[in-house]
Amino acid sequence: MRSGAAETSATWTVSGLRRMEPASLRMSGAEIGGANLLVEGKVPMGAGLSSSASVEVAAGYALLESSGLSRSPVELAKICQRAENEFAGARCGIMDQMIACCGRANYALILDCRTLRFRLLPLFADAQFVVCNSMVKHDHAANEYNQRRADCETAARFLSARMPGVKTLRDVSIEDLERHAADLPGTVYRRAHHVVTENARVLAARVALEKSDPGLFGALMKQSHASLRDDYNVSCAELDILVELASNSPGVYGSRMTGGGFGGCTISLVAAERVEDFEQAIAAEYHDATNLTPDVYSFHASDGVQEVIGDSAQQ
């Protein structure tokens, strides 16, 4: 099976997992039989590239197929998110699972996480995303990740008690947040400030994609990284160095950390004709700055999960 994602072209060849209990699938009503599964992946683990979502989706899809069952892509994404939330202990959202289930080659996906409605938006024809692995490992299930979520829920509860109609931070404008900033603990305010401004950046990024404007998209990436670094505090020195080096490189529209943070990878939007030069330069400059040699990947967005037969499984 192949599970693709917008941020990484990920291939998982799945013919079975040993001693796996498909509890989340069974909770959905699927009567799953036994299977021998072999998992092969090209996505580095712990690098913030959605490796857990990719293997969840691929394994879930394979187990359903082997049992003669099916679920819609959205339902499969929900099943896989539940597995991560309730069994792995990571209070993640559903974005990674949704793109692995519903992605389309050469398109981004803008997702309403409340309704799970989504829209596909074409990526740039003359610019390419490049991932740089800082080689600093992170852990999605770590306390820090769940604490950020708890801080945001605290802010949402505070604001919902004072503003009718507010259920989550997506219902809050930056003006609303600023009116109540003085009454929120500093850390909780900064976490909420990141979420509220990031939501606005996503809507602006949609416009950039619709207009095929990589310059605007890149500027939003830079703003996003600054917010992740300063408000959400999930960056680290190595990620900041990678972003700074990329931002000063010719042909780079923008760069930011990606994934859960505390290490992992950056993603940069690079003019197509400068990609090869960028890959060589960023590897050398990062090594000079940190004595670490980064893995660098240029890629194209792939289709979501699907069955792969024969030689095409090796592509």
SVG drawing of the C-alpha trace seen along z (x, -y; Angstrom):
<svg xmlns="http://www.w3.org/2000/svg" viewBox="-23 -45 55 59">
<polyline fill="none" stroke="black" stroke-width="0.4" points="0.0,0.0 1.1,-3.5 0.4,-6.4 1.3,-9.8 1.4,-13.2 1.6,-16.8 4.8,-17.4 6.5,-14.2 6.3,-11.7 6.0,-8.7 5.8,-5.1 5.0,-2.3 4.9,1.2 2.6,3.1 2.0,6.8 1.4,7.1 2.4,6.2 3.4,8.8 1.3,9.0 -0.7,5.9 -4.1,5.5 -6.3,3.3 -8.3,1.9 -9.2,-1.4 -10.5,0.4 -12.6,2.8 -14.0,-0.2 -15.3,-1.4 -17.2,1.8 -14.7,3.5 -14.3,7.2 -10.6,7.5 -9.0,10.8 -5.4,11.8 -2.5,10.8 1.2,11.0 2.5,7.6 5.8,6.3 6.3,2.5 8.8,0.7 9.2,-3.0 11.2,-5.8 10.2,-8.5 12.7,-9.0 11.2,-8.3 11.0,-11.1 11.8,-13.8 8.4,-15.6 7.4,-14.2 4.2,-12.4 5.8,-9.0 3.4,-7.8 0.3,-8.9 1.7,-7.4 2.2,-4.0 -1.2,-4.2 -3.0,-4.9 -1.2,-2.3 -1.6,0.4 -5.3,-0.4 -6.0,-0.4 -4.1,2.9 -5.9,4.6 -9.3,3.5 -8.5,4.7 -7.2,8.0 -10.5,8.5 -12.6,7.6 -13.7,4.3 -13.5,0.6 -13.9,-2.7 -14.1,-6.2 -10.8,-8.1 -12.2,-10.5 -13.4,-7.7 -10.0,-6.0 -8.3,-9.2 -10.5,-9.5 -9.8,-5.9 -6.1,-6.5 -6.2,-9.7 -8.0,-7.8 -5.3,-5.2 -2.7,-7.9 -4.8,-9.8 -6.0,-6.9 -3.3,-4.3 -0.1,-6.1 -1.0,-8.9 -0.3,-11.8 -3.1,-14.3 -2.5,-15.1 -5.0,-16.6 -6.1,-15.0 -4.2,-16.9 -1.5,-14.3 -4.0,-11.4 -6.3,-13.5 -3.5,-14.3 -2.3,-10.7 -5.8,-9.5 -7.1,-12.3 -4.0,-13.8 -3.7,-14.2 -0.5,-14.5 0.7,-18.1 -2.0,-19.5 -2.1,-20.9 -5.2,-20.3 -6.9,-23.0 -8.8,-21.3 -11.6,-22.5 -10.8,-20.4 -14.2,-21.0 -16.3,-19.6 -13.5,-17.7 -14.5,-19.3 -11.5,-19.9 -10.5,-21.5 -7.5,-20.7 -5.4,-23.6 -2.7,-23.3 0.9,-23.7 3.3,-26.0 4.5,-24.9 7.8,-26.8 8.7,-26.2 9.5,-23.1 9.4,-22.2 12.7,-21.0 12.9,-19.3 16.0,-19.6 16.4,-17.2 18.2,-18.9 19.2,-15.4 17.9,-16.4 15.3,-13.9 11.9,-14.8 9.0,-12.9 5.4,-13.7 4.1,-12.0 6.4,-14.0 4.9,-16.1 5.7,-19.3 3.4,-18.6 0.4,-17.7 1.1,-20.8 0.8,-23.1 -2.6,-21.6 -3.6,-22.0 -2.6,-25.7 -4.7,-26.3 -7.7,-24.6 -7.3,-26.8 -7.4,-29.9 -10.4,-28.6 -12.3,-28.0 -11.4,-31.4 -12.6,-33.2 -15.7,-31.0 -16.9,-32.2 -16.7,-35.8 -17.6,-35.6 -20.8,-33.9 -20.3,-31.5 -16.6,-30.7 -16.0,-26.9 -12.4,-26.7 -9.6,-29.2 -10.7,-29.0 -13.8,-31.1 -11.5,-33.9 -10.1,-36.8 -6.9,-38.5 -8.9,-41.5 -10.9,-39.4 -7.7,-37.9 -6.0,-41.2 -9.0,-42.6 -8.6,-39.9 -4.8,-39.5 -4.1,-41.2 -6.4,-38.7 -4.7,-35.6 -1.5,-34.1 1.5,-35.1 2.2,-31.6 -1.4,-30.8 -1.8,-34.1 1.3,-33.3 0.1,-29.8 -3.3,-31.2 -1.7,-34.1 0.1,-31.5 -3.0,-29.5 -5.1,-32.5 -2.5,-34.1 -1.7,-30.8 -5.3,-30.3 -5.2,-33.6 -2.0,-32.7 -3.6,-29.5 -6.4,-31.5 -3.9,-33.8 -1.8,-30.9 -5.0,-29.6 -5.1,-32.9 -1.4,-32.6 -2.0,-29.2 -5.1,-30.3 -3.1,-33.2 0.0,-31.1 2.0,-33.6 5.1,-31.8 6.4,-35.1 3.3,-35.6 3.3,-32.0 7.0,-32.2 6.4,-35.3 3.7,-33.5 6.1,-30.6 8.6,-33.0 5.9,-34.5 4.8,-31.1 8.2,-30.0 8.7,-33.1 5.4,-32.4 6.2,-28.8 9.6,-29.9 8.5,-32.8 4.8,-32.2 4.5,-28.4 8.1,-27.7 8.4,-24.5 11.5,-25.3 15.1,-24.7 18.5,-26.3 19.2,-23.9 15.9,-24.5 16.3,-28.2 19.8,-28.0 18.3,-26.0 15.5,-28.5 17.9,-31.4 20.4,-29.8 17.6,-28.9 16.0,-32.4 19.4,-33.9 19.8,-31.5 19.1,-32.7 15.8,-31.5 14.2,-30.7 10.8,-32.2 10.4,-31.1 11.2,-28.5 9.8,-27.2 10.0,-24.3 7.5,-21.5 6.0,-18.8 5.8,-18.7 9.0,-20.7 11.8,-20.3 13.9,-19.1 13.0,-17.3 12.8,-19.1 12.4,-22.4 10.5,-22.9 11.6,-25.5 9.9,-26.8 12.6,-27.1 12.5,-28.3 12.7,-25.2 15.9,-26.2 17.7,-26.8 16.8,-23.6 20.1,-21.7 22.2,-24.6 20.2,-25.1 20.5,-21.5 24.3,-21.6 24.6,-25.0 22.3,-24.3 24.0,-21.0 27.5,-22.6 26.4,-25.7 24.5,-23.8 27.4,-21.5 29.7,-24.5 27.3,-26.0 26.5,-22.9 28.9,-20.1 25.8,-18.1 25.2,-16.8 21.5,-17.2 19.5,-14.9 18.0,-17.0 15.0,-15.9 13.3,-17.5 10.0,-16.0 6.6,-16.4 3.3,-15.9 1.9,-12.4 -1.5,-10.8 -3.0,-9.5 -3.2,-5.9 -3.8,-3.4 -3.1,0.2 0.2,0.7 0.7,3.9 3.9,5.5 6.9,3.4 5.1,0.1 5.5,0.7 9.2,0.0 8.7,-3.4"/>
</svg>
